[in-house]
């Protein structure tokens, strides 16, 4: 954490002094934009299920969970799939989805199994806009997350995206790194989504394959 902070501070200083390269200036702009942590209701990508439960309990959310495969079952499932063993039925000792409510607010948190438990991969939040205009919502989101990479504010429309890792940010879906999307839908509901990105999903899939293969990297068939 200290290394990242120092690097960010150094880039900011170079930019302020006019000594940064174009690439360094772009990196500094990305750091400023993503300065606020990408969280929804205090939940961030990678949090464990107990951490999520504790965070939501502190803020008064009512929680229900749906069971899913844990890490051992996921690895066994993949091993059977590779051998062509069907149907595959594994015990559900992990957590697949956590649904939380607080008044008219709704949270859906999806997990993926990891060796030490379950980790957040996707967070979705839905709630009525409660009479707020798109302009008011836009102001609130900038205060919370910083300036978005892309945004649209109109009579009844608000859409905005925050991306990380230098990703192009027309939308967050399909991007390599974490991203957050805010959208006011036609029903007057505020929708906020936080995704881990496809790079993390691929890394997880590779980890499962290595676990099946006894620690070896998956090889191409071509």
ABEGO torsion letter per residue (X at the ends): XAAAAAAAAAAAAAAAAGABBAAAAAAAAAAAAAABBBBBGGBBBGBBAAAAAAAAAAAGBBBBBBBBBBAAAAAAAAAAAAAGBOBBBBBBABBABBBBBBEABBBBBBBBBBAAEBBBABBBBBBBAGGBBAAAAAAAAAAAAEBBABBBBBAABBBBBBBBGGBBAABABGBABBBBBBBBBAAGBBBBBBBAEAAAAAAAAAAAAAAAAGGBBBBBAX
